Amino acid sequence: MRKFFNKHPELTLAGIAAVLLVITVVYYFWSITTLIANFNKAINIGVEKKQQIDFNLKDAAGLDLKGLVQ
């Protein structure tokens, strides 16, 4: 292994540079995609349908809460 690195240092460095370049490009596109998706969520926050909260007082009155409420 050491002989290979000593005989072909340019090839080794070029291979390492290519791998790092691929990793950098993949990370760049992943981060841009995530950033755009999060900006889209932040900008269009009012578009989502809001869930309404309803209180069912009739069924709540029928609950047996003896001893729980003072």
Residue pairs with C-beta under 8 A, 6 or more apart in sequence:
4 12
5 12
